[in-house]
Amino acid sequence: MKLFHLSDLHLGKRVNGFSMLEDQDHILRQILALTDTEQPDGILIAGDVYDKSVPGTEAVRLFDDFLCALATRKIPVFIISGNHDSPERLAFGNRLMDASGIHLSPVYNGAVTPIALQDDFGPVHFYLLPFVKPIHVRRFFPDETIETYTDALACAVNALHIDHTERNVLLTHQFVTGAARSDSEEITVGGTDNVDLSIFDDFDYVALGHIHGPQTLAENRVRYCGTPLKYSFSEISHKKSVTVVELAEKGSVSMRTLPLTPLHDLREIKGTYADVTLKSNWENTNTDDYLHITLTDEQDVPDALAKLRVIYPNLMKLDYDNQRTRAQTQLEAIEEVQHIDPLELFDQFYTQQNNQPLSAEQRAFVRGLIETVWEKEEL
């Protein structure tokens, strides 16, 4: 059985103020062309279909066109919600869509009903486990001790009661310990969202979403396919692709990638204003790419952004690297604080005030408060 693994489409996303809808339409059409060539037996979309919980009409229309094209091709599609999606909105009409082979994960209710496809080796069971936090799982398993994301996922996976003699595929959207992040990803509760890799030991393949850089965490078995497009300049070195997974008999899994070519690539240029505007330096390059330009001039160039966009119309970001900017260490310190786990910040404050750290019970209580606050902010 051949499967395409996609995730983190982030339809409707804006990068540095630039709408990515045209680029996303281009890349989805490219994926459709690859389905015609490869003829996969199923498409897995592992969350973050949209960039916002309430997506714009253009983003919804784009995804609708994509699903209709796949349904016309009679290719089953399996979709879960990610942390950027509204699970309720994404699940709308899922029972009607099942008849068209479009399978959307319902809002998590403590139970996940597998969907099976058949091939020459028998059934393959697909489990659609959307993005969940401990607070989501805890309400359905009140007798279980669920404090961390690992606890939550372990409980949710154990409740699947999978048949270990048959082939099982899991779609989920979480941060698995050891995965490398990018700047465009959202860190949940200050980085406490790590899930232990061992939770997925019983699956033949785990199609992960959430991490934007393609990476394999267990040989041919647990995989982040990454985004189909670059969504931050930290992703410049990424090779975006579609992951192709092929399941043979139980225990036999192979994997390869199909490269994707963006409408506009992301690039970075560094030099003086004279360097980056010198005709010989840009006339043989693709000036339509999305650019981050860093000027090394000691004095700011008046109206540099507007002037540079005459040559580079898709200039997204302009910075300076000089003695003045290198001296601004205070701003860097503030940025570092913003990425510290809020639980750890509270623990430091408590220790300073009371000359002792939080107890295990106090930490669990504060963690629960943080999760509750984040939960309300997302509503």
PLY file of the C-alpha trace (Angstrom):
ply
format ascii 1.0
element vertex 379
property float x
property float y
property float z
element edge 378
property int vertex1
property int vertex2
end_header
0.00 0.00 0.00
1.40 3.35 -1.08
0.65 6.45 0.98
1.42 10.16 0.65
2.23 11.82 3.98
1.56 15.58 4.20
1.16 17.96 7.11
1.21 21.60 8.20
-0.29 23.13 5.07
-1.06 26.29 7.09
-3.46 27.47 4.40
-4.07 31.20 4.64
-0.74 31.89 6.31
1.01 35.24 5.97
4.79 35.39 6.25
6.20 38.78 7.20
2.99 40.37 5.93
2.98 38.50 2.59
0.01 36.26 1.77
1.08 32.73 0.86
-2.20 31.74 -0.82
-0.83 31.90 -4.37
2.21 29.86 -3.32
-0.02 27.34 -1.54
-2.26 26.97 -4.56
0.83 26.34 -6.68
2.19 23.67 -4.33
-1.18 21.87 -3.95
-1.47 21.67 -7.73
2.02 20.19 -7.79
0.97 17.59 -5.21
-2.06 16.70 -7.34
0.24 16.21 -10.32
2.38 13.86 -8.22
-0.70 11.84 -7.25
-1.45 11.34 -10.94
2.09 10.08 -11.48
2.47 7.96 -8.35
-1.14 6.76 -7.90
-1.04 6.48 -4.09
-3.65 4.40 -2.27
-4.20 7.08 0.36
-3.26 10.60 1.44
-2.40 11.36 5.08
-2.66 14.99 6.26
-1.31 15.20 9.81
-2.79 18.46 11.08
-2.50 22.24 10.79
-4.54 22.32 7.63
-5.16 26.01 8.29
-3.00 28.65 9.90
-5.83 29.97 12.09
-8.66 28.38 14.01
-11.04 30.62 12.05
-9.59 30.51 8.53
-10.36 33.03 5.82
-12.75 32.19 3.00
-9.91 32.00 0.45
-8.08 29.40 2.53
-11.24 27.32 2.99
-11.97 27.50 -0.73
-8.41 26.40 -1.56
-8.65 23.34 0.70
-12.12 22.52 -0.65
-10.76 22.54 -4.21
-7.90 20.27 -3.15
-10.19 17.74 -1.44
-12.63 17.74 -4.35
-9.77 17.03 -6.75
-8.63 14.09 -4.60
-12.18 12.77 -4.25
-12.59 12.92 -8.03
-9.46 10.78 -8.31
-11.01 8.26 -5.85
-8.06 8.60 -3.46
-8.97 8.13 0.23
-7.82 11.05 2.38
-7.22 10.92 6.14
-7.09 14.28 7.95
-6.58 15.29 11.58
-6.70 18.70 13.22
-3.53 20.33 14.51
-2.91 22.95 17.17
-3.63 25.76 14.66
-6.95 24.24 13.57
-10.34 24.41 15.21
-11.19 20.70 15.66
-14.91 21.51 15.62
-14.74 23.49 12.38
-12.44 21.02 10.63
-14.67 18.10 11.62
-17.82 19.72 10.21
-19.57 17.34 7.81
-17.12 14.49 8.47
-19.85 11.82 8.48
-21.10 13.02 5.10
-17.59 13.20 3.66
-16.78 9.63 4.71
-18.87 8.40 1.78
-16.56 10.33 -0.59
-13.44 8.82 0.95
-12.54 12.03 2.82
-12.04 11.04 6.46
-11.81 13.91 8.97
-10.95 13.30 12.62
-13.86 14.17 14.90
-13.33 16.23 18.04
-11.45 14.00 20.49
-13.88 12.25 22.86
-11.66 9.57 24.38
-12.27 7.05 21.59
-10.77 6.76 18.11
-12.47 4.44 15.62
-10.00 3.08 13.05
-10.64 3.17 9.32
-9.36 0.23 7.29
-8.07 -0.07 3.73
-7.33 -3.41 2.09
-4.43 -4.55 -0.07
-2.89 -7.90 -1.03
-1.49 -8.34 2.50
-4.78 -7.68 4.28
-6.13 -4.66 6.14
-4.27 -1.51 7.18
-5.92 0.27 10.11
-5.69 4.07 10.22
-6.09 5.82 13.58
-6.82 9.57 13.44
-5.65 11.13 16.71
-5.90 14.95 16.52
-3.77 17.37 18.51
-4.58 16.98 22.20
-3.35 18.50 25.43
-3.39 16.80 28.84
-6.55 18.74 29.74
-8.34 17.27 26.69
-7.51 13.67 27.60
-7.92 14.02 31.37
-11.65 14.71 31.16
-12.30 11.31 29.53
-10.00 9.30 31.79
-10.60 10.71 35.28
-9.06 7.68 36.99
-5.73 8.04 35.16
-2.81 10.19 36.33
-2.33 12.62 33.44
0.01 15.53 34.10
2.29 15.72 31.05
1.82 15.47 27.30
3.53 12.07 27.42
0.97 10.90 29.99
-1.85 12.18 27.80
-0.63 10.56 24.59
0.19 7.30 26.34
-3.32 7.15 27.75
-4.92 8.02 24.40
-2.83 5.44 22.53
-3.47 2.71 25.10
-7.20 3.31 24.69
-6.95 2.46 20.97
-6.60 -1.27 21.76
-4.83 -1.97 18.48
-4.45 -5.46 17.02
-0.69 -6.01 17.03
-0.93 -8.83 14.48
-2.16 -6.47 11.78
-0.73 -3.28 10.25
-1.54 -0.06 12.03
-0.92 3.55 10.97
-1.30 6.49 13.35
-1.82 10.13 12.36
-1.05 12.54 15.20
0.10 16.10 15.69
2.53 16.48 18.58
6.12 17.45 19.41
8.08 14.23 19.87
11.19 14.49 22.03
14.32 14.85 19.92
12.70 16.58 16.95
14.31 19.81 15.69
12.05 22.87 15.65
11.89 25.88 13.31
11.09 29.51 14.09
7.66 29.29 12.44
6.34 26.66 14.88
4.26 27.49 17.92
5.76 26.36 21.23
3.02 25.09 23.50
3.20 26.04 27.18
6.81 27.09 26.94
8.11 23.85 25.51
6.54 21.40 28.00
4.71 19.62 25.17
7.33 16.92 24.59
6.01 13.43 23.91
8.21 10.37 24.37
8.98 8.44 21.19
8.40 5.05 22.86
4.64 5.71 22.90
4.54 4.85 19.19
6.41 1.52 19.37
3.39 -0.59 18.37
2.61 1.18 15.10
3.90 0.20 11.68
3.99 3.87 10.65
3.34 7.13 12.51
2.53 10.14 10.32
3.47 13.13 12.44
2.61 16.78 12.03
3.65 19.95 13.93
7.37 20.16 13.12
8.14 22.06 9.91
11.48 20.44 9.06
11.27 16.96 7.48
12.89 14.36 9.75
12.64 10.69 10.64
12.73 9.74 14.33
12.59 5.96 13.97
13.86 4.30 10.83
11.09 4.28 8.20
8.49 4.24 10.97
8.00 7.59 12.77
8.24 10.59 10.49
7.67 14.33 10.28
7.12 15.06 6.60
7.51 18.82 7.20
5.67 21.68 5.55
5.25 21.71 1.76
6.51 25.32 1.76
9.10 27.31 3.71
7.35 29.51 6.24
10.32 31.19 7.93
13.89 32.11 7.07
15.06 29.49 9.56
13.81 26.93 7.01
16.02 28.11 4.13
18.08 24.91 4.14
15.02 22.63 4.22
14.31 20.43 1.22
10.53 20.45 1.01
8.91 17.28 -0.28
6.08 14.79 -0.14
6.90 11.69 1.92
5.93 8.45 0.19
5.41 5.46 2.49
4.96 1.93 1.18
3.65 -0.86 3.43
4.13 -4.46 2.40
3.60 -7.37 4.78
3.57 -6.75 8.54
6.90 -5.19 9.58
7.95 -4.17 6.06
7.92 -0.40 5.52
9.86 1.65 2.98
9.99 5.40 2.58
11.15 7.96 0.02
10.52 11.60 -0.82
9.31 13.50 -3.86
10.78 17.03 -4.09
8.50 20.05 -4.28
9.44 23.23 -6.16
7.99 26.47 -4.73
6.63 29.34 -6.76
8.99 31.63 -4.80
11.92 30.35 -2.74
13.16 31.98 0.48
16.69 33.42 0.34
18.94 35.62 2.43
21.37 38.28 1.13
23.94 40.14 3.19
26.17 43.04 2.22
26.35 46.79 1.87
23.61 48.68 0.08
26.02 49.22 -2.82
26.69 45.48 -3.01
23.07 44.32 -3.06
22.06 46.93 -5.62
25.01 46.33 -7.95
23.48 45.10 -11.20
26.03 42.36 -11.73
25.11 40.91 -8.33
21.38 40.56 -8.99
20.72 40.43 -12.73
21.43 36.68 -12.93
19.44 35.77 -9.81
15.73 35.23 -9.25
14.72 38.63 -7.88
11.12 37.38 -7.38
12.15 35.12 -4.49
11.11 36.03 -0.97
14.14 37.74 0.53
15.65 38.69 3.85
18.32 41.31 3.23
20.82 42.31 5.89
22.69 45.55 5.20
26.13 45.99 6.74
26.31 49.77 6.26
27.20 51.63 9.47
24.67 54.35 8.63
21.03 53.58 7.87
20.13 54.04 4.22
17.12 56.41 3.83
14.03 54.60 2.45
16.13 51.47 1.96
13.12 49.13 2.01
11.24 51.00 -0.71
14.36 51.42 -2.83
15.34 47.76 -2.58
11.83 46.60 -3.48
12.28 48.23 -6.88
14.85 45.50 -7.55
13.51 42.83 -5.20
9.68 43.15 -5.21
9.25 40.32 -2.69
11.66 41.66 -0.10
10.08 40.44 3.14
12.53 41.56 5.77
15.28 44.16 6.06
17.84 44.23 8.87
21.15 45.88 9.64
24.27 44.21 10.98
26.67 46.87 12.23
28.22 48.18 15.42
24.94 49.74 16.55
22.83 46.60 16.16
25.48 44.32 17.69
25.46 46.53 20.78
21.76 45.95 21.40
22.28 42.98 23.70
19.42 43.97 25.97
16.84 43.23 23.26
18.37 39.80 22.72
18.11 39.09 26.45
14.41 40.01 26.42
13.80 37.70 23.46
15.50 34.84 25.28
13.25 35.32 28.33
10.19 35.08 26.09
11.13 31.52 25.17
11.57 30.26 28.74
8.98 27.81 30.01
6.46 29.89 32.03
6.35 27.14 34.66
10.11 27.49 35.14
9.80 31.29 35.35
7.18 30.95 38.08
9.35 28.39 39.88
12.30 30.83 39.84
10.09 33.62 41.18
8.66 31.36 43.91
12.14 30.23 44.93
13.36 33.83 45.23
10.37 34.77 47.37
10.31 31.68 49.60
13.91 30.38 49.58
12.70 26.98 48.41
11.46 25.56 45.09
7.93 24.49 44.30
6.92 21.06 45.57
5.79 18.40 43.10
2.16 19.04 44.10
2.56 22.79 43.65
4.21 22.34 40.24
1.32 20.13 39.10
-1.18 22.75 40.30
0.61 25.62 38.53
0.97 23.55 35.34
-2.79 22.96 35.40
-3.45 26.69 35.79
-1.16 27.48 32.85
-2.91 24.92 30.64
-6.32 26.33 31.64
-5.24 29.89 30.78
-3.85 28.79 27.40
-7.01 26.80 26.75
-9.20 29.90 27.32
-6.94 32.07 25.13
-7.45 29.68 22.21
-11.26 29.76 22.44
0 1
1 2
2 3
3 4
4 5
5 6
6 7
7 8
8 9
9 10
10 11
11 12
12 13
13 14
14 15
15 16
16 17
17 18
18 19
19 20
20 21
21 22
22 23
23 24
24 25
25 26
26 27
27 28
28 29
29 30
30 31
31 32
32 33
33 34
34 35
35 36
36 37
37 38
38 39
39 40
40 41
41 42
42 43
43 44
44 45
45 46
46 47
47 48
48 49
49 50
50 51
51 52
52 53
53 54
54 55
55 56
56 57
57 58
58 59
59 60
60 61
61 62
62 63
63 64
64 65
65 66
66 67
67 68
68 69
69 70
70 71
71 72
72 73
73 74
74 75
75 76
76 77
77 78
78 79
79 80
80 81
81 82
82 83
83 84
84 85
85 86
86 87
87 88
88 89
89 90
90 91
91 92
92 93
93 94
94 95
95 96
96 97
97 98
98 99
99 100
100 101
101 102
102 103
103 104
104 105
105 106
106 107
107 108
108 109
109 110
110 111
111 112
112 113
113 114
114 115
115 116
116 117
117 118
118 119
119 120
120 121
121 122
122 123
123 124
124 125
125 126
126 127
127 128
128 129
129 130
130 131
131 132
132 133
133 134
134 135
135 136
136 137
137 138
138 139
139 140
140 141
141 142
142 143
143 144
144 145
145 146
146 147
147 148
148 149
149 150
150 151
151 152
152 153
153 154
154 155
155 156
156 157
157 158
158 159
159 160
160 161
161 162
162 163
163 164
164 165
165 166
166 167
167 168
168 169
169 170
170 171
171 172
172 173
173 174
174 175
175 176
176 177
177 178
178 179
179 180
180 181
181 182
182 183
183 184
184 185
185 186
186 187
187 188
188 189
189 190
190 191
191 192
192 193
193 194
194 195
195 196
196 197
197 198
198 199
199 200
200 201
201 202
202 203
203 204
204 205
205 206
206 207
207 208
208 209
209 210
210 211
211 212
212 213
213 214
214 215
215 216
216 217
217 218
218 219
219 220
220 221
221 222
222 223
223 224
224 225
225 226
226 227
227 228
228 229
229 230
230 231
231 232
232 233
233 234
234 235
235 236
236 237
237 238
238 239
239 240
240 241
241 242
242 243
243 244
244 245
245 246
246 247
247 248
248 249
249 250
250 251
251 252
252 253
253 254
254 255
255 256
256 257
257 258
258 259
259 260
260 261
261 262
262 263
263 264
264 265
265 266
266 267
267 268
268 269
269 270
270 271
271 272
272 273
273 274
274 275
275 276
276 277
277 278
278 279
279 280
280 281
281 282
282 283
283 284
284 285
285 286
286 287
287 288
288 289
289 290
290 291
291 292
292 293
293 294
294 295
295 296
296 297
297 298
298 299
299 300
300 301
301 302
302 303
303 304
304 305
305 306
306 307
307 308
308 309
309 310
310 311
311 312
312 313
313 314
314 315
315 316
316 317
317 318
318 319
319 320
320 321
321 322
322 323
323 324
324 325
325 326
326 327
327 328
328 329
329 330
330 331
331 332
332 333
333 334
334 335
335 336
336 337
337 338
338 339
339 340
340 341
341 342
342 343
343 344
344 345
345 346
346 347
347 348
348 349
349 350
350 351
351 352
352 353
353 354
354 355
355 356
356 357
357 358
358 359
359 360
360 361
361 362
362 363
363 364
364 365
365 366
366 367
367 368
368 369
369 370
370 371
371 372
372 373
373 374
374 375
375 376
376 377
377 378
